[in-house]
Amino acid sequence: MRYRNVGVVTFDPKQAMPGITLIAPLASKTAYLIGLRGETLHQWNFPFTPGNYAYLLPNGNLLWSGRTPEGPPIPQGKGGILREYNWAGEVLWEYRDPGQHHDFRRLPNGNTIYIGREPIPREAVARIKGGLPGTEHDGQIYGDYLREVNTKGETVWEWYAHRDMELERADLRRLAAAFRFRLTLGFS
């Protein structure tokens, strides 16, 4: 049985940090702002389960990723749709990319950057050194890309691991971790 209640299980006012907490449970189609004692201060409802995260923007809106059925057949961190919701739950902005996974951020210039995955072309796969044999998905290797889109959904910048780095010289595991870390920091 899966326990699906959300809220505060234990509350020690001496150890609690003042403020509110945003949670977007992975098995739910709702995100919650909760207070120190577990009271629901606000909630947003979605048509999909979360791709991984939701973030509050400085203007109070919610930036959220949803898990769509389209895209690469790798479930870990799967997203596919990015949306900005206002306080009333209205969609103010939407962008779809079936390859989007894990993390995303709104940049200070108003653009949004995210990480995606796609099948690596066979000619690039031949150049990759190392790896873990047998970890491919149905014989296919997937690679990451970073994409920045503006408020109109137009791509203003992108970077592909298989295209934009020297695959023969790369420590792919270390590089992937470094790029995810930079993305987490807002790509600064």
N, C-alpha and C positions, 0 to 999 in steps of 0.2 A: 504494500500500500504506500502510495506517495503522499507525504504530508504537504499540503499546499497553503497553509495559513501563513500570513506575512505579518510582521510586526516585531515588537520587542519581547524577548523571552525573559530577560533579566535586566533590571535597571538599578544601577548604583549611581546616584546623583553626584557622589564625590569623585567618581572616575569618568563620568560622561563629559564629552566635549560639547559645549553649547552649539546648537544649530539644527539643521534638518538633514535627512538622508534621502537620496534618490535611489530607489531600487527598481530594477526591471527583471523580474524572475524569468529564467529561460523557458519555463513551462507555462507561462502565462501570456495573455494578450493585453496586459495592463502594466503600466509603470506607476509607481507610487512615490509621493513625497511623504515621509513620515516624521513625526516629531519625536522628541526625546523619550516619551513614554509609550511610543508605538502608535499614537493616534494618526489616522490618515488625514493629512492636511490638504492633499490634492491628488488626483489620479487622471491618467490619460488611458484611453482604450484604443486598441489597434486591430487591424484586420489580420495580422500575422503575428507569430511569436517573434521575440527579439532575435536579431542576428547575433548579438553579443552584448551590446551596450545601449545606453541612452545617456545623454549629457544635457545639463542645463546650460543654456547660453547666457551671456551677460545681460541680455534683454529680457530674460525670464522664459523664453521659449525653450522647447525641448527638441534636441537633435537626436534622432533615433534611427536605428537600423533594423530592418525586418528580414526574416528568413523567407525567401521565395522558393518555389519548387524548381525554377529554371537554374541553369548554370552547372559548373563542374560537380561531379558526383562525390564530393568530399564533404561530409557533414560538419566537421570541426570548424567552428567559427563562421559557418555559412551565413551570409547576408543576402544581398541582392537588391534591396531598396533602401534608400536613405530619405528620410522625411524630416521637415521642421514643422512642429506643431505649436500653435499658440496656446495660451492658458485655457481657452474655451475648447480645445481639442480640434480646431480647424487646421487642415493641412495648408501651410503657407508656401512650402517648397517641396518638390519631390524630384529625385533622380534615381534611375534604375540602371544597374549594371549587374547582370547575373553572376559575374565573377567576384563581386565585392565580398570581402570576408574580414573578420575580426575588427580592426580599428578604423577610425575615421575622425576627422577634426574639422571644425570651422576655423579658418584662418583669420587673422586680423583684417585682411583686405576684403572679407566677405565670401571668399571662395571656400570650397570644401575639398579636402584632400583625403584620400582613402587608399587602402591596399586592396588589390585584387589578385586573382589567380586565373591562369589559363594554361591550356596544353602547350608545352614547349615544342616548337617545330623539330622534326626528326634530325635535320642538319645541325641544329644547336645541341640536341641531346648527345650526338656523337662527340662533341667537344667537351662535355662535362666529365671531369675527373672525380673519382671518389663516389660517395653516395652509399646507400644501403641497399644492396641487391634484394629484390623481392618486395620493396616498399612501394613500387609503382602501383597505380590504380588501373587495373585491367591493361597492364603493359604501357601505360601512359605516364609520363612525368609532367607534373604541373609546376609552373614557375610563377613568381610574384611580379606584380607591377604596381607602381604608384601612379595615381592619376589625380590631378587637380582640375576641378570644374568650377565654372563661375555660376552666378545665380540663374543664368539662362540654361544651364546644363551643358555648356560648351566646354570642351577640353581645352585648357590653356597650357597645360604641361603634363608630360607623362614620362615615365622611366620604366624600362623593361629589363629584368635581370638577364634574360637570355640574349638580349640585343645590345644592351648598353654597358656590359662589363666583359672583361677578358675571362671567359669561362675556363680556359685552360689553366689559369693562374689563381682562380678564386677558391677560397675556403667558403663554400656556399652556406654551410650551417652558421658560421660566424657572421657572414654578411647579412643573412636573413635576420638574425637576432639584432644586429646593429640597426638595420632599417626599421624594424618594428619598434625598437627603442626610440629612434628619432621621431617616428610617427606619433608615439605616445607623448612625446614632449611638444607636440604641435609643429614638428618639422622646422624648428628654429635653428 
